Amino acid sequence: MASLNVGHLGEYLREQRRQAQLSLRQLADAAGVSNPYLSQIERGLRKPSADILQQLAKALRISAETLYVQAGILDERDRDEVETRAAILADPSINERQKQVLLQIYESFRKENALDAPAVPGDPAVPDGPGTPSDEMPSKTD
């Protein structure tokens, strides 16, 4: 699905609904929300909960994480990780044990790569190496 350039959650939902060729009433029924409530969301008058967004995503057959990003619930950078996890969990060709093992491996690679990331000079979280002024100055003892 191509990324759409819409500014607000309501506009994005309306565009997704139109692409799915659903009326407002059809989407409301499929998502289990009232027609007036969905209309208010699309017009930007209401901010739906994460649960409602999940119901709408399921009815639209799109990623809930995409709606979370549009609503400001999820950071864009976190979306890829969440979608990867969701894809693993949704795969019917592997069993639950295999899914859990795959998720553990995925997480270990992410942690390993974060540790291997090059240090940014001047980053206070990264300790200075030997030869810094704090290492060269002897401590005073009275």
C-alpha positions, -999 to +999 in steps of 0.1 A: +000+000+000+014+034-010+018+059+018-008+086+016-001+122+023-030+132+046-026+154+076-051+141+101-063+107+113-099+114+102-088+123+067-066+092+065-095+070+077-118+085+052-093+079+024-088+043+035-125+038+037-130+051+002-102+030-012-119+000+004-151+011-013-170+011+019-197+035+030-195+052+064-223+029+076-206-003+063-173+005+080-191+015+112-209-018+112-178-039+104-158-021+131-186-023+157-189+014+162-218+037+157-222+056+124-223+090+141-191+082+161-172+072+130-184+103+112-171+124+141-137+106+140-135+113+102-143+150+107-117+153+135-142+159+163-133+128+183-100+110+190-106+073+192-089+049+216-063+024+206-090-003+208-113+015+184-084+021+160-076-016+161-113-024+152-112+001+124-079-013+111-093-048+111-124-037+092-103-018+067-078-047+065-049-024+072-022-024+099-034-011+133+001+003+137-004+026+107-035+041+124-016+044+157+011+064+139-015+086+123-032+091+157+001+099+174+000+069+197+030+052+181+062+068+169+069+063+132+103+047+140+087+021+162+063+010+135+087-012+116+095-032+147+058-036+156+048-046+121+076-072+120+064-087+152+028-087+140+038-104+108+056-131+127+027-136+150+001-137+122+020-163+101-002-194+099+027-215+085+046-216+118+035-229+152+034-208+184+067-222+198+084-213+165+069-178+166+083-172+201+117-185+192+118-163+161+107-133+181+135-140+206+161-142+179+148-110+163+150-092+196+185-105+203+197-092+168+181-058+175+199-055+208+232-067+194+230-042+166+221-014+190+252-023+210+274-024+179+262+010+167+290+035+164+294+058+193+287+095+187+315+117+199+304+140+227+274+118+236+271+120+274+259+084+274+292+072+259+321+074+283+353+090+271+382+067+264+416+067+281+436+099+278+407+122+286+414+151+311+395+133+338+418+103+335+450+124+335+443+144+366+453+127+399+427+128+426+435+149+456+438+132+490+442+152+522 
